[in-house]
């Protein structure tokens, strides 16, 4: 029983004396941890610490500017500080006048400020004792993430200091300013800073320069009613062949000439297009004692259209067209003793006109501006075709005209297609197709030309001209080609486009 009494007395003594002391130690340890956490997260004390460290190490323009504003607050505002040392001001108070604007204010990075020597050659964390490997193995423990504190800002400050330190050591000859010279210097207010123009003194003269305004004749501006486009194409190709006496063949000289003029006018929905072209192919053969030269191909052709667009963005338009065609020189049959004439001026003279619809398509590649495709189609449902032979020595039967007459008039339909395709800057393909029918007989001509531009003045070309005409009579039908006939040529020579 005595032992039980002593045990109970010991427990009571421990509860009264020892337990409160232990609890006090536990509470004290908790308060120390809370104070440590409060110290780490105390932003105001951290700012004050950084400010004191930066001002004691050297010149700092941003801190001096802050100090100037703090002095401005104390001077102009009757405010008191709280227990932490912070100024107590109005909630909507700002240390600037109401007319101050920051539109032209530049936020700078300290790393890009002018290099000023501040004497900090040795780093702050210089340590001559080797690091403990055990400490490196166990990184420091943080109660809160360093990213939520001033650790990134302090790390950036250290990087800037190291950057400036390296610049001091590697480029000492480029350091022109010293931070010691700026200690105690007053801050220049914005009002006394006057911009200086460095070009003002360079442009200043002892005597003023006077300028006289020249008199310019006034030209009245006229309203442009018509938009016009004028283009021209010219080419001349020459080929020559010669053979020795023991070589079978006749010496010859060939000349191919082609000229084309395009005149286009446009006013709102009205378009007027004109084409004038002349082609002449000649051949001179010394073996031909009958003809001094032979004309292989000769015609002067004009083609005009007047069209009125149906809608602004539509490719279709109402149109009327007129085509005239005639040779210019006399053309005789080769090596014909009778010198029979095949062609002459206005023999024949061909005229075709009609009304209908016109379709236009013009597309340019988005990748290559020189790649272009253009198509025009004139569909004249009602058309008139007229042929006339002026020279009596030219046979009229070869043009489908009765022997005792010199002219022929037909009614029908005409379809004209013109296509131009520029593959690139140096390759161009043109094609023209004409088809006329009086619903009994038909006449068609198909002209193709491939032009290869070598430079501005030289080019090579491939030419093919096919004609179909069953109106000449069945007695003129060829055994091999029927009502077809063609002319093809390969040439090289001069070319000019404008």
Buried (B, 14 or more C-beta within 10 A) or exposed (E): EEEEEEEEEEEEEEEEEEEEEEEEEEEEEEEEEEEEEEEEEEEEBBEBEBBEEBBEBBBBBEBBEEBBEEEEBEEEEEEEEEEEEEEEBEEEEEEEEEEEEEEEEEEEEBEEEEEBBBEBEEEEEEEEEEEEEEEEEEEEEEEEEEEEBBEEEBEEBEEBBEEBBEBBEEEEEEBEEBBEEBEEEEEEEEEEEEEEEEEEEEEEEEEEEEEEEEEEEEEEEEEEEEEEEEEEBBBBBEBEEEEEEEEEEEBBBBBBBBBBBBBBBBEEBEBBBBBBBBBBBBBBBEEBEEBEBBBBBBBBBBBBBBBEBBEEEEBBBBBBBBBBBBBBEBBBBBEEEEEEBBBBBBBBBBBBBBBBBBBBEEEEEEEEEEBBBBBBBBBBEEBBBBBBBBBEEBBBEBBBBEEEEBBBEBEBBBBBBBBBBBBEEEBBBBBBBBBBBBEEBBBBBBBBBBBBBEEEEEBBBBBBBBBBBBBBEEEEEEEEEEBEEEEEBEBBBEBEBE
